[in-house]
């Protein structure tokens, strides 16, 4: 009889673990999908605002895209455009650094939250 009770207890623990893991997977997926969705919305919204408010920014972004695609070279650009593109790259890098730091903070927060559980 003791063996049967041990088996029943093990099955309950396994079932509980399965349920717990199931809910963790569901909530983790929803949170990560929600975060990715918000980041995409924020980036597209910011880009739309920047483009509507600044036609020069639109021109620079178009130059940047053409430069990346190899349609134009550095020799095709004026010194002023090169300086502006350099500043644009610097600004984009700073924004990415801020986004990375925010992601790190969210990960640390979730990590601490999971450690408490």
C-alpha positions, -999 to +999 in steps of 0.1 A: +000+000+000+028+024+007+041+019-028+007+027-043+005+059-022+039+070-033+029+064-070-003+085-065+017+113-049+042+113-077+014+115-103-002+144-085+031+162-083+037+156-120+002+167-129+007+199-108+040+205-125+025+200-159-003+225-151+021+250-137+044+247-167+014+250-191+003+283-175+039+296-175+042+289-212+009+306-220+017+337-200+053+339-212+042+337-249+015+363-244+039+387-227+066+383-253+041+386-282+026+416-265+060+432-260+071+425-296+038+439-309+042+471-288+077+476-300+067+473-337+037+496-331+059+522-314+086+521-340+062+524-369+043+552-351+075+571-344+087+567-380+054+580-393+055+611-370+091+618-380+084+615-417+053+637-416+069+664-395+103+665-413+106+661-451+144+664-448+143+633-425+124+615-452+150+624-478+178+612-455+161+579-447+157+574-485+194+582-490+202+558-462+182+530-478+197+536-512+232+536-497+225+503-479+212+488-511+243+499-530+223+521-554+245+550-544+280+553-531+297+578-508+311+596-538+276+603-550+268+622-518+277+657-510+297+665-479+266+680-462+246+648-469+274+626-456+275+647-423+237+645-420+237+607-427+264+603-401+243+622-375+213+601-385+233+569-379+245+582-345+209+590-335+196+556-346+224+539-327+216+559-295+179+549-299+188+513-302+210+515-272+181+529-252+158+501-265+184+475-256+187+489-220+149+488-216+148+452-228+176+443-203+156+459-175+124+441-184+143+408-186+160+414-152+126+423-137+110+391-151+140+371-140+136+384-104+099+378-105+104+342-116+130+336-089+105+346-062+080+320-075 
